[in-house]
Amino acid sequence: MTWRKADWVFIGAIGLVVIVVSLLPTPRDRNPPVPDTPEHRTVASERACAGCHAPGAVSPLTARHPKRQDCYRCHRREAA
């Protein structure tokens, strides 16, 4: 089997697509981190987030926010 120029161009295009896709930001990178405030530093588990972010609480989540209990899946904690 001999490789034609079109074969090499196709392989190069596939390689370029793989590189570009691997460099795209993940959804976690686009979400805001957990704020570095005294209130957030004392949170020991994700379930504690609902204390302030439940409907009718101090800082409720917006209507567009997903109803999930795994906050750290999307929101990263800042390194200490």
C-alpha positions in Angstrom: 0.0 0.0 0.0 1.3 3.4 -0.9 0.4 6.6 0.9 -0.8 9.4 -1.2 -0.5 13.1 -0.4 -4.2 13.2 0.3 -3.8 10.4 3.0 -1.1 12.4 4.8 -3.2 15.6 4.6 -6.2 13.7 6.1 -4.0 12.2 8.9 -2.6 15.7 9.6 -6.1 17.2 9.8 -7.3 14.5 12.2 -4.2 15.2 14.4 -4.9 18.9 14.4 -8.5 18.4 15.4 -7.4 16.1 18.3 -4.9 18.7 19.5 -7.4 21.6 19.3 -10.1 19.6 21.1 -7.7 18.6 23.9 -6.8 22.3 24.5 -10.5 23.5 24.8 -11.4 24.6 28.4 -13.5 22.2 30.4 -16.8 23.3 31.9 -15.2 23.3 35.3 -12.7 25.9 34.0 -15.4 28.3 33.0 -17.3 28.1 36.3 -16.5 30.4 39.2 -14.4 29.0 42.0 -15.7 28.7 45.6 -15.1 32.2 47.0 -12.3 32.5 49.5 -14.4 34.1 52.3 -14.6 33.1 56.0 -18.1 31.7 55.4 -16.9 29.4 52.6 -13.7 28.4 54.4 -15.8 26.7 57.2 -17.8 24.6 54.7 -16.7 21.0 55.3 -19.0 19.2 52.8 -21.0 20.0 49.7 -24.3 19.5 51.6 -23.5 22.5 53.8 -23.7 24.7 50.6 -27.5 24.3 50.7 -27.7 26.1 54.0 -27.0 29.4 52.3 -27.9 28.6 48.7 -31.4 27.0 49.2 -34.5 28.8 48.0 -35.4 31.6 50.5 -31.9 31.4 52.2 -29.3 34.2 52.4 -28.0 33.7 48.9 -30.3 31.4 46.8 -29.2 29.9 43.5 -30.6 31.4 40.4 -33.3 29.7 38.4 -30.8 28.7 35.7 -28.5 26.9 38.2 -28.7 23.1 38.0 -30.4 21.5 41.0 -27.5 19.4 42.2 -25.8 18.5 45.5 -22.3 17.9 44.1 -21.1 21.5 44.1 -17.4 20.7 43.9 -17.9 18.8 40.6 -18.2 22.2 38.9 -16.9 24.7 41.4 -13.3 24.2 42.3 -11.9 25.2 45.7 -9.0 27.6 45.6 -5.7 26.2 46.8 -4.8 27.3 50.4 
